[in-house]
Amino acid sequence: MRIVGVGGGTGLPVLLTGLKELSQAGEQLDITAIVTVADSGGSTGVLREAFDMPAMGDVRKCMIALAPARSVLTSICRHRFESPDRFAGHSFGNLFLSALYQMSGSFTSAVRQACDLLQLNGRVLPATDRPVTLCAVYKDGCIAREESNIPQIGRRIRRVWLEPTLPPPAPGVIEAIEQADVIVLGPGSLYTSIIPNLLVAGVPEAVYKSYAVKIYVTNLMTQPGETDGYSAADHLRVMLEYIPCIDLCVLNSSRVGMPVAQRYLEFGSAIVAATPEDEDEIRRSGVVPIASSLLDDGEVKARHDPASLAHLVVSLSRGFSGVTQIICMQENGR
């Protein structure tokens, strides 16, 4: 089964971790991650500006998710320097990718070499290998540039775009989408992790034409300054504006514990609940809602359980792939 995950941040690595574990347990999975390179904060922001290169932080997280857990090199790539001051906050994995980029002159080559060295159970592809800036216009007409500046409390995002617009896809991205059996969008930040991948030239068209089952995984919680007040149906509505061909929308049905929920509420986040009203609205949009218990109970933060999410994705793909292919062939007049 050829599975393509699209996103970035902390969400996509959760899915990749679960898929890797399934693969190691004997499932025949071909795993590919297509990852945003629009991040601009922290260590990533400093290095991308210093070396005029695409953002590497989300790529690093996805590589670590697919790498052997007990590998010394994997552990080193997780390491974040504490001192001296010039290196404080920098991840070794980010420095590693920056070094490979300087040596090869190509971000795609740098990522490929890093994947080979880490001996990944799958592959990671940057959505584009060009430096890009994520921009947003709010409903009040104001504009923000750079991913880290986009979440703003009290402002509703109208749309986002990349500068330069429609950057070319990195080698292998379109081919991976075309050959996929299932394409998973998320979980992850709606406007800053998932949608940036859909702003790359040819990507939305390739997803639209693909016979793959297209699954959108909604977040467990809203994100302050980005999706304040969004229901699950609101998340899906925005996704459909950028990619109007989603088959299934996965919702979490398990209860977020009060201590965890309270911690998020203090920072302005709210639970994205799988309500009957949301499910009805999702159905009216032509997408099938799938509610399942996906919360990782062992976490102090609201996180999807890697194993549960991966199992669900694989089972949904097996159940819906034949139906989706028939529908796609009918729509294309074949």
N, C-alpha and C positions, 0 to 999 in steps of 0.2 A: 504494500500500500504506500503510495507516494503522498506524503503529507507536507504541505507548505504552511508555515506559520508566518503571519505578517504582523509586525508591531515593533515593540521596543520596551524601554523602561524596565520595570520590575515584573510586568505581567507576562510578556512572552517567554522569559526564561522559566517561569513556573510550568507552562505548557511543555516546553522543551525538556525540562527535567523529567516530567512524567512520561513523555514519549520515549526518552532515552531508557528509562527503567523498564518500560514495556518491551522495548527492543532487546535489552539485555536478558529479559525473561523468556525470550524466544519468539516474540512477534516479529514478523517480517515487515519492517518499516523502513522506508527511505525518507529521512527527515531533512527538510530544508527550512531555514529561517531567512526571511527577507526583512531587513532591519533598517529603521530610520537612521539617518546620519545628520539630523537637524538639531541635536542637543547643543546647548550653548552654556551650560552652567558648570560650576566646579572645576575639577581637574580637566575634564574634557574641553570646557570652554577656553581655558588657558592654553592648552596644547594645540587646539585647532587654530587659534589665532596666531600662536607663535610659529607654527609650521605651515599655515595656510592650507589646511587639509580638512577632509570631512570629519565630522564628529565620530569618535571611536568608542565612547563609553558604552552605548547600548550594544554595539557589536561585541565588545569584550564580555559583557554580561551573558550574552547568548552563547558565546564560545565556551565560557566556563560551565554553563548549564549542560552543554553537550559533551564536555570533556570528561575523562575518567575521574571520578570523585577523589580517589586516593593518590592521584598523580602528584609528584612534587612540583612539576611545572604548573599544574592547575592551582595548587596552593600559592605558589609565588605570584601568579597572575591576579589572585584575589588580594594580595598584600597591598596595604595602603601605608605610605610613609608617614611617620609622625614627626620626624625631625631629620636633618636641620630645616630651617625655615624655608629655604628655596624649594624643598621637595615635599614639605608638609602638605598632606591632603591628596597627593598624587598617587594614583594606583600604578603598580608596576605593570599591569596589563596594558594600561593606556600608554605608558612609556615604551613598552615592548612594541606595540603597534605603530607608534610614532617613529621608532627606530627603523622598523621594517619598511615603513613608507618612505623615509629618507633614503634608504638604501636602494629601493626598487623604483621609486618615482611614480608608483601606481598604488592607489589604495586597495583596489581589487587584488593585486598581487600580494600586498602586505597581509590582507585578511586570509588569502589562500595559504600563504606560507605559515601563518600563525595556526590556522586550522590543521595543517599537516603536522606541525610540531606538537600540537596538543593531542593529536590522534582522536579527533572528534568522532562521535557516533552520529554522523550526519554532516551537514555543511551549513555555513553561515555566509550569506551574501548581503553586502550593503545594497540598499535600494538604488542608490546612485553612487558613483565614485567621484563626484564633483562636490566641492564645498558649496553648501547651500544655507540660506537663512530662512527660517520659518517666520512668516508674518501673519498678523491677524487684524481684521477690522471689526470693531464692536458695533452694536446696534445704535450707539450714540454717535457713530461716525469717526471716533478716534481710532488710531492705528498704532500697533505695537510691533516692533521688530526684534527678533531673537527669541528662541523658544523659552528661555528662562524668564522673559519679561511678559509673556502672554497671559498667564493666570493673574487676573486682577479682580479682587473682591468688589462686587457691586456692578461689574460690567458683564454684559452678555455678549458672547462671541457671535458674530454674524457669519463669517467665513474665514478660512485660512488659505494661504498660498505660499509658494516657495519663490525665493529670488536667488538666482535667475529662474524664471518660470519654466516649467516643463523640462527639467534637466534630464539628460539621457539616462536610461536604466543601466546599471552596472552589468557587465557580461554575465550571462547565465540567468538573470532575473526573469525575463520573459519566457525563456525556455522552461524554467522550473514551473511557472504558472501554467503554461500550456500542457505540460505533462502530468500535472497534479491530479490525484484522485479526490483529494479534499483540500480546501483552502480555509484556514482558520484565521479570522481577523480578531486579534486580541487574545486574552484580556489585556487591558492597558489604558493609559490616558487617551481619551477620545481624540482631542484636537492636537495633542503634542507627541503621541507615540504611534497611533494607528493611521490616522488620516494623512500625515506627511508622506507615507509610502505610496498613497494613492494620488499624489500630486506629481509623480514622476512620469515622464512621457511614456505612453504605451501600456502602463501598468493597469489602469482601470479597464481599458479596452480588452486586454488579455484576460483579466479576471471575468469580464462579462461574457467573453466568447468561450471560456473554458467549460468543459463538461464536468468539472469537479463539483462536488457538494460544497457549497459556500456557507460557512458557519461564522456567525458573529457571537462572541462571548462578552456579555455585558460585565461591567465592573461591579464589585460588591458594594462599593461606597461611592458617593459623589466626590468630586475634587474641588476644593475651595478655589474660587476665581476662575474655574474652567467649566464645570458642569453643575454649578449651584442650582438646586431645585429640580434637577433632571430626574425623571422617572426612567424605568427601563425602556419604555416606549419612546421617550424623548431621545435617548441614546441611539436607538435604532433609526429613528426618523432622520437624525443628522447623518448617520452612516449611509442611508439610502440616497441622500443628496449627492454623495460622492461616488457611490457604487451601487446602482439600483438593481442588484441581482442577487441579493442574499436569500438563501433558502431557509436557514434555521437560525433562530435567536436563542442562545442558551442563557438561562436565568438561574440564579441560586435560590433554592427553596429552603435551605437550612437557616435557622435563626442565629443571628449574630448576638453573642452574649452581651449582657448589659455593661460589664466593665469595659469591654472592647468598644462597644457602641458609644459609651459615654466619653471615652478617650477621643474618639473621632469627632463627636459633637462639639467638644471644647475647641476644636480647630475649624469648625464650620462644615464638617462632612456629615452626610446623612446616609442611611441605608438605602440601597437600590433594591427595593423589595419586588418579589414576583407576585404582584397582586392579580386577582381575576380581571380587573379593569385593564391593567397593562396587557395581559395576555390576549384579551379581546381586541384591543387596539392593534397589537402586533399582527394578529390574524387578519384584521381588516386591511393591513398594508401588504398582504400577500405573502407574509413570512410565517413559518410555523414556529410557535414558541415551545421551547423545551425547558421545563423546570426540573431541576435536579439538586440534590444535596451535594454541594461542592465546597463548603467551607472547611478550611484546615483548622481543626479544633485545637491543635497543639501550638498555634501561633498566638503571640500577644497582639499581633496586628491582624486585620481582616485580609486574609490571603486565600486564594483558591488552593485546594488540595491537589498537588501535582498528579497523583495517581488517579484520583476520581475524575479529574478533568480529562486526562489522557484516555482513560477507559471509555468515557462518554463519547469523545471525539471519534475514536475508532469504531465503536458500536454504531454510532449515528451514520458514519460513512458507509458501513456495510449495509445498513438498512435503507439508505436513501439513494445510494449511488446509481442503481439501475433505473429508478424512477426519474432522477435528474437527467440522466443521459437521454432518455426517451423524450423528455420535455424539450431539452436543448436541440435535439435533432429535428423535432417538429417545428420549433421556432425558426430554425435555420433552413427549413424546407428540404431536409434530407430524407 
